[in-house]
Amino acid sequence: MTTVRSDRQAADEDPRKLRSRTRLLDAATTLLAEGGVDAVTIDAVTKLANVARATLYRHFDSGTELVAAAFARLLPSVPALSGEGDLRAQLLELLTNQAKAIESAPVQVTAMCWLGLGPDLTGYSSAAALTERQPEMRSLRQMIIEQYRDAFDRVLRTPEAIEELGEYDYDVALAQLVGPLVLTKLATLTPLGESACAQIVDDFLAARRA
């Protein structure tokens, strides 16, 4: 997946700048995939891309922003929901898709943990700051939100779901549903299949209906 950039933005840029940016992102993505975040240093990226440090800083404000752009490239898309069936069926489909995505692409879990815990992200929680100063960070956060939270919003925020489940702490609900998937990957446990996802969904629904 490529970094989120509009066609107009790409067309307006100097082809030489686009080539140098592409080389930098190719290098950063390769280093990230092979060695994790620690491998994506300014020196390593510029050496692998054969691009000067000054050129890198014309494209990215910091190494953090470069890593964010590389993460965005590696994030695969989660299959869209069919929208069929009752609330249980939709939640089961959603959770099963999420489990497969996390298992097949461990970098997703790494990205979520990095965004939530990375010390270099202090001060980036402001939406205005993200919009004005960190476009790569904004793009990565938007992609993760769209793949995770928005998908659950489309299932749990419908009038039918609200009527069935009543009032509850939405953030806690997401943690109850997605938490086991992430923990399984981080703890290198046996991946959760559809039957385990069904148990998670059934436990969640039973608790809410009680």
N, C-alpha and C positions, 0 to 999 in steps of 0.2 A: 504494500500500500504506500503511495507516495504522500509526501507532506501536503497538508491542506493549503492550496494556493489556487487562486482563480486564474482562468485562461487569460483574462485581460492583464493581470499582473505579470504573468509569464511572457506575454507578447510584448509588453512595454519594456522589458529588460534587455540589456545588451547581451547578445548571444555569448560573448566571452564570459560575462558574469554568470550566465546560466550554466555554462560548462564548468566553471570553477566551483560553483555551488553544488552542482551534481557530483563532482569528484569528491568534495568534502563530505557530502552526505553518504556517498557510496562507501567511503573509508570509515566514517563513524559507524555506519550500520554494520559493516563487516566486523569491526572491532567489538561492537556491542554484542553482536550475536555470538562471537567466538570467545570473548573474554569477560563479558559483563561490563557494568558501569565503570569499574576501576580501570579498564583497558582503554577507555575513551578519553585520552589526555590530549591536550592541544598539540604537544610534540608528536605523539603517535599518529594523530589524524593528519596533520600537515605533511609528515614524512610519507605516509602511505598514499596520500592524495597528490603528493608532489606540488603542494601549494604553499605559498608563503604565509607566515602567521598574520601579517598585515591584511592579506586577502581574506583570511578566515574571519577576522574581526570586522571586515566590511559587510559580511553576511550575517554574522551572529554576534550578539552583544557579549556573550560569555560562553564558557564551556558547558554550563548548565543548559543554556538554550540549544546548543548543538546536540546535546544528549537527548533533549526533549524531541527535537526534530527526527533523530534517529529512531527513538522509540515509536514515534508516529508512523514511521515507515514499516516497522515490524508488526504493528498491531493488525491482526487479521479481523475481518468482519464476522460478527455473529449472525447466523442465519435469521432471516426475518420470521416472525411468528405467522402462523396460518390464520390465527384469529378464530379458529373453529373450536367448538365444544364449550363446556361450562367453565366456571372459574378454576376448578381443580385441573381440568384438562389443559387449560392455557398455562397455568402455573407450572405444571409438570413439563410441558413442552419447553417453556422458557428455561426452567432450571436444568433440564437435560442438555439443551443447547449450550448453556453457560458452562456446564461441567465439561463438555467435550472441548469447548474452546480453551478453557483454562488448562486442561490436560494436554492438548495438542500444541499449545503455544505458551510455555512457561513464562515467556517474557511479559505476558499480560499481568501475571501476578507480581513480577518484579517491578513493572511500571506502576502498579497501584501502590505497592509498598514504598517505592521511591518517591512518588508524589506525596504520599501521606507523611513520610518520616524524614525525607531528605533535608538536612540542615541548610543546604544552599537555597531552599525555597522559602525561607523566612521572608515575610513581607509580600509574597506573591498571592496571598489569598484575596486581596482586593480585586474585584472585577475590573475596576477602572485601571488599576496598575497593569493587570494582564492585558487589557485591550490596548493601552497606550504604549507599553514598554516591552512586553514579552509576547509577541504574536505566536511564536512557536510553542510557548507554554500554554497559551490559550487554546491553540489548535489541539494539542495533546489532551488537555483536560476535557475539551469538548468531545473529542472522540471517545474517551473513556466514559464520560457521562452518558453519551448517546448509546453506547453499547451495554451499559450496565443499568444505570438508574432509569433512563428513559424507557427502556424495555419493560421494566417493572411498573413504571407509571402507566403505560398503556394497558396493563392488565389490572392493576390494583386501584387505579384512580377512576375507573368507570363508575357510573351511577349504580350499576348492578352490584359491583364488588363492594362499594361503600355501604350499600343497603344490607348486603349479606354479612359483612364483617364488622360493621359498626365503627366506633371511634377507637383508635389505637395509635401508638407511637410508630410513625412510619419508618423512621430510621432504624429503630430496633427491629422492626419486621424485616427490613432488608438484610440486616445483620443475621437474623435467624435463618433466612433463606439462603443467602450467598455465603455466609461465614463458614459453614461446613465444607463447601467446595474449595475455598481458599486455604483453609487449615489443612485439608487433605493433601493439597499440593505442597504447601510449605513444610509439612511434617513427613513428606515422602511416603504417605500411606497408600494403600491400594485405591486406585481411582474409583470414584463413585459412579455406578451405573444407573440405569433407569429405575431399577427397583429401590435403590437407596434414595434417589431423588423423589420417588413417590412417597417414601416414608417421611422425608423432610416436609413435603407439601402436606401430607395428611396430618402430621403432628401440628403443623402451623395452623391449618384450618380447624382442627379439633380444638386447639387452645383458643382460637378466636371465637368460635361458635359457643364455647363453654362460658 
